[in-house]
């Protein structure tokens, strides 16, 4: 008997997370003692207490500082304001209800949120790119498989907020595709307190309106009252998404009394200093490759733009614009480093493209296997910390 779609999604996701759990357990046995864990920590400690999971734990237990901590030179030091509050608040609620410790509750919440994200992703691919699905009926499940086994997919079972962000982004995009604009408003507002990716989503909402503008232009002339109401609902969603993009910055400013508190905090985490769009990418390119570095970067960005704008992609306006806006956002605001691999999990339309060009199951198997092998590298080289310091995952 053929399983229903949701069961197939959960089987694929569950299998992927089980494989990742094995890799995490194997690498945990090689983990030396750190400030976060003893040597060879348990699975719960390894997934719930390492790296930024410790910051989220502090927020769940103690909240945020009322003032920005500063060093002797007056510069703002690394602090909790860099991390958005919705994920630790959800885990804290689960801890309160169940009595579980953070190291158990946080990875469990991430695991469940990731399952929800994969269920929504399946429906999103069906709704957003019907042309691709007609040519490759198994594409929605293939997209789930590739996303679930991506190099940094183990982050969906550790104490990080990626699962939450992925669930909210895919849900917002699905509601946008279906034209359920007001229903999407609370989703995008929640996203504004989960991860700093609401502004790229605002670009998607804007582009969605442009694509459907021909219908609304007719409504403006009085031919369709229903579409006039749709324009109003879409405008409300656009405003909500823009507000979500700045909400956490406003909260940081109000709570600390410093208008640029969020940006000062972000600078504390950067090796290149103040937040200047594009500058870190050119600095890193020059550091890695010398004089040709910036030119190589320009070529790379041009290739990525060509892939995103490729007409034959047929991702649909929402997925294609999300891919373009999100990648552009990373280039504009991110300091490139090893965390980029983790951030690329939200560029999931790219995974759809990877498996959409052929029906070959062999190709799908190759992509999935490459992702699983990449996970071992990600866990052993980035998630595992070799004291006294390491590259952040």
C-alpha positions as CSV (number, residue, x, y, z in Angstrom):
1,X,0.0,0.0,0.0
2,X,1.3,3.4,-1.0
3,X,1.9,5.7,2.0
4,X,0.2,9.1,2.0
5,X,2.4,12.1,1.0
6,X,2.9,13.3,4.6
7,X,4.1,9.9,5.7
8,X,6.6,9.6,2.9
9,X,7.9,13.1,3.8
10,X,8.3,12.1,7.5
11,X,10.0,8.8,6.5
12,X,12.6,10.6,4.4
13,X,13.1,13.3,7.0
14,X,13.3,10.8,9.8
15,X,15.8,8.6,7.9
16,X,18.0,11.6,7.2
17,X,18.0,12.8,10.8
18,X,18.7,9.2,12.0
19,X,21.8,9.2,9.7
20,X,22.9,12.6,11.0
21,X,22.4,11.3,14.6
22,X,24.8,8.5,13.9
23,X,27.4,10.9,12.6
24,X,26.9,13.2,15.5
25,X,27.3,10.3,18.0
26,X,30.5,9.1,16.2
27,X,32.1,12.5,16.2
28,X,31.0,13.2,19.8
29,X,33.3,10.4,21.0
30,X,36.2,12.4,19.6
31,X,35.2,15.7,21.1
32,X,37.7,17.0,23.6
33,X,36.6,18.9,26.8
34,X,35.4,22.4,26.2
35,X,33.9,25.3,28.1
36,X,30.5,23.8,27.1
37,X,30.9,20.0,27.6
38,X,33.2,17.4,29.0
39,X,35.2,15.2,26.7
40,X,33.1,12.6,24.7
41,X,29.8,14.3,25.6
42,X,26.4,12.6,25.3
43,X,24.3,13.1,22.3
44,X,22.1,15.6,24.1
45,X,25.0,17.6,25.4
46,X,26.7,17.6,22.0
47,X,23.6,18.8,20.1
48,X,22.1,21.0,22.8
49,X,25.1,22.7,24.4
50,X,27.7,23.5,21.7
51,X,28.4,26.9,20.0
52,X,25.4,29.2,19.7
53,X,23.1,26.7,21.4
54,X,24.8,28.0,24.6
55,X,23.8,31.5,23.8
56,X,20.2,30.5,23.2
57,X,20.3,28.6,26.5
58,X,21.4,31.7,28.3
59,X,18.6,33.7,26.7
60,X,16.0,31.1,27.7
61,X,17.3,31.1,31.3
62,X,18.2,34.8,31.8
63,X,16.9,36.9,29.0
64,X,18.9,39.8,27.5
65,X,21.2,42.3,29.1
66,X,19.7,45.7,29.8
67,X,22.9,47.4,28.6
68,X,25.5,46.5,26.0
69,X,28.6,45.0,27.6
70,X,31.7,46.9,26.7
71,X,35.4,46.2,27.0
72,X,38.1,48.5,28.4
73,X,38.5,50.1,25.0
74,X,34.7,51.0,25.0
75,X,33.9,48.6,22.1
76,X,30.8,46.5,22.4
77,X,31.5,42.8,23.3
78,X,29.7,39.8,22.0
79,X,26.4,39.5,23.7
80,X,22.9,37.9,23.5
81,X,21.3,40.7,21.5
82,X,22.8,39.1,18.4
83,X,20.3,36.2,18.7
84,X,16.6,36.5,18.0
85,X,14.2,35.5,20.8
86,X,11.5,33.3,19.3
87,X,13.4,30.0,19.3
88,X,14.7,30.2,22.9
89,X,11.2,31.3,24.0
90,X,9.7,28.2,22.4
91,X,12.2,25.9,24.0
92,X,11.7,27.6,27.3
93,X,8.0,27.0,27.0
94,X,8.6,23.3,26.3
95,X,11.0,23.1,29.3
96,X,8.4,24.6,31.5
97,X,5.6,22.3,30.4
98,X,7.7,19.1,30.3
99,X,10.4,19.7,32.9
100,X,13.1,18.7,30.3
101,X,16.5,20.2,30.5
102,X,17.7,22.6,27.7
103,X,20.0,20.0,26.2
104,X,17.1,17.7,25.6
105,X,14.4,20.2,24.9
106,X,16.3,22.3,22.4
107,X,17.3,19.6,19.9
108,X,13.9,18.0,20.2
109,X,12.1,21.3,19.4
110,X,14.5,21.8,16.4
111,X,13.8,18.2,15.2
112,X,10.1,18.7,15.3
113,X,10.2,22.1,13.7
114,X,12.3,20.7,10.9
115,X,9.7,18.0,10.3
116,X,7.1,20.6,10.0
117,X,9.3,22.6,7.6
118,X,9.7,19.5,5.3
119,X,6.0,18.9,5.2
120,X,5.4,22.5,4.2
121,X,8.3,22.4,1.7
122,X,6.6,19.4,-0.1
123,X,3.4,21.4,-0.5
124,X,5.3,24.5,-1.5
125,X,7.1,22.8,-4.4
126,X,3.7,21.4,-5.6
127,X,2.1,24.8,-5.5
128,X,4.9,27.1,-6.6
129,X,6.4,25.3,-9.6
130,X,3.6,23.1,-11.2
131,X,5.4,23.0,-14.5
132,X,8.5,21.4,-13.1
133,X,6.3,18.9,-11.1
134,X,4.4,17.9,-14.2
135,X,7.7,17.0,-15.9
136,X,9.0,15.3,-12.7
137,X,6.2,14.1,-10.4
138,X,8.6,13.0,-7.7
139,X,10.2,16.4,-7.4
140,X,8.5,17.5,-4.2
141,X,9.8,14.5,-2.3
142,X,13.2,14.7,-4.0
143,X,13.4,18.3,-2.8
144,X,12.7,17.1,0.8
145,X,15.3,14.4,0.5
146,X,18.0,16.8,-0.8
147,X,17.2,19.5,1.8
148,X,17.1,16.9,4.6
149,X,20.5,15.6,3.6
150,X,22.2,18.9,2.8
151,X,25.7,19.4,4.2
152,X,24.5,21.5,7.1
153,X,21.2,19.7,7.6
154,X,22.3,18.3,11.1
155,X,21.6,21.9,12.3
156,X,17.9,20.8,12.2
157,X,18.5,18.6,15.2
158,X,20.7,20.8,17.4
159,X,20.0,23.8,19.6
160,X,19.9,26.3,16.7
161,X,17.0,28.3,15.1
162,X,17.4,27.2,11.5
163,X,14.5,24.7,11.7
164,X,12.2,27.4,13.0
165,X,13.3,29.9,10.3
166,X,12.9,27.2,7.6
167,X,9.4,26.4,8.8
168,X,8.4,30.1,8.9
169,X,9.9,31.0,5.5
170,X,8.3,28.0,3.7
171,X,5.0,28.6,5.3
172,X,5.0,32.3,4.4
173,X,5.9,31.5,0.8
174,X,3.2,28.8,0.5
175,X,0.6,31.2,1.8
176,X,1.9,33.9,-0.6
177,X,1.6,31.5,-3.6
178,X,-2.0,30.6,-2.5
179,X,-2.9,34.3,-2.2
180,X,-3.7,34.0,1.5
181,X,-2.1,37.3,2.4
182,X,-3.7,38.1,5.7
183,X,-3.0,34.6,7.0
184,X,0.7,35.1,6.2
185,X,0.9,38.3,8.3
186,X,1.4,36.6,11.7
187,X,3.9,34.2,10.1
188,X,6.1,37.0,8.8
189,X,5.8,38.9,12.0
190,X,7.0,35.7,13.8
191,X,9.9,35.4,11.4
192,X,10.9,38.9,12.4
193,X,11.7,37.5,15.8
194,X,13.2,34.2,14.6
195,X,16.0,35.1,12.1
196,X,17.1,38.3,10.3
197,X,15.6,37.3,6.9
198,X,12.3,39.1,6.8
199,X,13.6,41.9,4.5
200,X,14.5,39.4,1.7
201,X,11.0,38.0,2.1
202,X,9.7,41.6,1.7
203,X,11.4,41.6,-1.7
204,X,9.5,38.4,-2.6
205,X,6.2,39.9,-1.6
206,X,6.9,43.0,-3.7
207,X,7.8,40.9,-6.7
208,X,4.7,38.7,-6.2
209,X,2.7,41.9,-6.4
210,X,4.5,43.0,-9.6
211,X,3.8,39.6,-11.3
212,X,0.1,39.8,-10.4
213,X,-0.1,43.5,-11.1
214,X,-1.9,43.0,-14.4
215,X,-4.9,41.6,-12.6
216,X,-4.9,44.4,-10.0
217,X,-4.6,47.1,-12.7
218,X,-7.9,45.9,-14.1
219,X,-9.3,46.0,-10.6
220,X,-8.2,49.5,-10.2
221,X,-10.3,50.5,-13.2
222,X,-13.3,49.0,-11.5
223,X,-13.6,45.8,-13.4
224,X,-13.0,43.5,-10.4
225,X,-13.9,44.5,-6.8
226,X,-12.5,41.2,-5.5
227,X,-9.1,42.1,-6.8
228,X,-9.2,45.5,-5.2
229,X,-9.6,43.7,-1.9
230,X,-6.7,41.4,-2.8
231,X,-4.5,44.4,-3.4
232,X,-5.3,45.7,0.1
233,X,-4.5,42.4,1.7
234,X,-1.3,42.1,-0.3
235,X,-0.3,45.7,0.8
236,X,-1.0,44.8,4.4
237,X,1.3,41.7,4.1
238,X,4.0,43.9,2.5
239,X,3.9,46.4,5.3
240,X,4.0,43.6,7.9
241,X,7.0,42.0,6.3
242,X,8.9,45.3,6.2
243,X,8.0,45.9,9.8
244,X,9.2,42.4,10.7
245,X,12.5,43.2,9.0
246,X,13.3,46.0,11.4
247,X,11.3,44.9,14.5
248,X,14.2,43.3,16.4
249,X,16.5,46.3,15.7
250,X,13.9,48.5,17.3
251,X,13.5,46.3,20.3
252,X,17.3,46.2,20.8
253,X,17.4,50.0,20.6
254,X,14.5,50.5,23.0
255,X,15.7,48.0,25.6
256,X,19.3,49.2,25.7
257,X,18.8,52.9,25.1
258,X,21.3,52.8,22.2
259,X,19.7,53.4,18.7
260,X,22.4,51.3,16.9
261,X,22.6,48.6,19.6
262,X,21.9,45.7,17.1
263,X,24.6,46.8,14.6
264,X,27.1,47.4,17.4
265,X,26.5,43.9,18.6
266,X,26.9,42.5,15.1
267,X,30.2,44.3,14.7
268,X,31.4,42.5,17.8
269,X,31.0,39.2,16.0
270,X,32.9,40.3,12.9
271,X,36.5,40.0,12.2
272,X,36.3,42.8,9.6
273,X,34.7,45.4,11.9
274,X,31.8,47.6,11.2
275,X,28.8,46.4,9.1
276,X,29.4,47.7,5.5
277,X,27.6,46.0,2.6
278,X,29.8,43.9,0.3
279,X,33.0,45.0,1.9
280,X,33.7,41.8,3.9
281,X,33.4,39.7,0.7
282,X,36.1,41.7,-1.1
283,X,38.3,41.7,2.0
284,X,38.1,37.9,2.3
285,X,38.5,37.4,-1.4
286,X,41.7,39.5,-1.3
287,X,42.9,37.6,1.8
288,X,42.4,34.2,0.1
289,X,43.5,34.9,-3.5
290,X,45.4,38.2,-3.4
291,X,45.0,40.7,-6.2
292,X,42.8,38.5,-8.4
293,X,40.5,37.7,-5.5
294,X,38.0,40.6,-6.0
295,X,37.8,39.8,-9.7
296,X,37.2,36.1,-9.0
297,X,34.4,37.2,-6.6
298,X,32.7,39.3,-9.3
299,X,32.8,36.3,-11.7
300,X,31.4,34.0,-9.0
301,X,28.6,36.5,-8.2
302,X,27.8,36.8,-11.9
303,X,27.5,33.0,-12.3
304,X,25.2,32.8,-9.3
305,X,23.0,35.6,-10.6
306,X,22.8,33.8,-14.0
307,X,21.7,30.6,-12.3
308,X,19.1,32.4,-10.3
309,X,17.7,34.3,-13.3
310,X,17.9,31.4,-15.7
311,X,14.5,31.4,-17.4
312,X,14.4,27.6,-17.8
313,X,14.5,27.2,-14.0
314,X,10.7,27.5,-13.9
315,X,10.7,27.7,-10.1
316,X,7.8,30.2,-10.1
317,X,8.1,33.8,-9.2
318,X,8.0,33.2,-5.4
319,X,10.7,30.5,-5.1
320,X,12.9,32.2,-7.7
321,X,12.7,35.6,-6.1
322,X,13.3,34.1,-2.7
323,X,16.4,32.4,-3.9
324,X,17.7,35.6,-5.5
325,X,16.7,37.9,-2.7
326,X,18.1,35.6,0.0
327,X,21.5,35.1,-1.8
328,X,21.7,38.8,-2.4
329,X,21.0,39.5,1.3
330,X,23.8,37.1,2.3
331,X,26.2,38.9,-0.1
332,X,25.2,42.4,1.2
333,X,25.2,41.8,5.0
334,X,27.2,38.6,5.7
335,X,30.8,38.3,6.6
336,X,31.7,35.2,4.6
337,X,33.1,32.3,6.6
338,X,32.3,28.8,7.6
339,X,28.8,29.7,8.8
340,X,27.9,30.4,5.2
341,X,27.3,26.6,4.8
342,X,24.7,26.7,7.5
343,X,23.0,29.8,6.1
344,X,22.7,28.1,2.7
345,X,20.1,25.8,4.2
346,X,17.5,28.5,3.7
347,X,18.5,28.7,0.0
348,X,16.4,25.6,-0.5
349,X,15.1,26.5,-4.0
350,X,18.6,25.9,-5.2
351,X,18.2,22.3,-4.1
352,X,15.0,22.0,-6.2
353,X,17.0,23.2,-9.2
354,X,19.7,20.6,-8.5
355,X,17.3,17.7,-8.9
356,X,14.7,19.2,-11.2
357,X,16.7,18.9,-14.5
358,X,16.5,15.1,-14.7
359,X,14.3,12.2,-13.6
360,X,17.3,10.1,-12.9
361,X,17.2,8.3,-9.6
362,X,20.9,7.7,-9.9
363,X,21.5,11.5,-9.9
364,X,19.2,12.0,-6.9
365,X,21.1,9.2,-5.1
366,X,24.5,10.9,-6.0
367,X,23.3,14.3,-4.7
368,X,21.9,12.7,-1.4
369,X,25.1,10.7,-0.9
370,X,27.3,13.8,-1.5
371,X,25.2,15.6,1.1
372,X,25.6,12.9,3.7
373,X,29.4,12.8,3.1
374,X,29.4,16.5,3.4
375,X,27.6,16.3,6.8
376,X,30.5,14.2,8.2
377,X,32.9,17.0,7.2
378,X,30.6,19.6,8.7
379,X,30.2,17.8,12.0
380,X,33.8,16.7,12.4
381,X,35.4,19.9,11.1
382,X,33.0,22.6,12.2
383,X,30.6,21.4,14.9
384,X,33.4,19.5,16.7
385,X,35.6,22.0,18.5
386,X,39.3,21.3,18.8
387,X,40.4,23.5,21.6
388,X,41.5,26.2,22.1
389,X,39.6,27.6,19.1
390,X,37.8,26.5,15.9
391,X,35.8,27.6,12.9
392,X,32.2,28.3,13.9
393,X,29.6,26.1,12.2
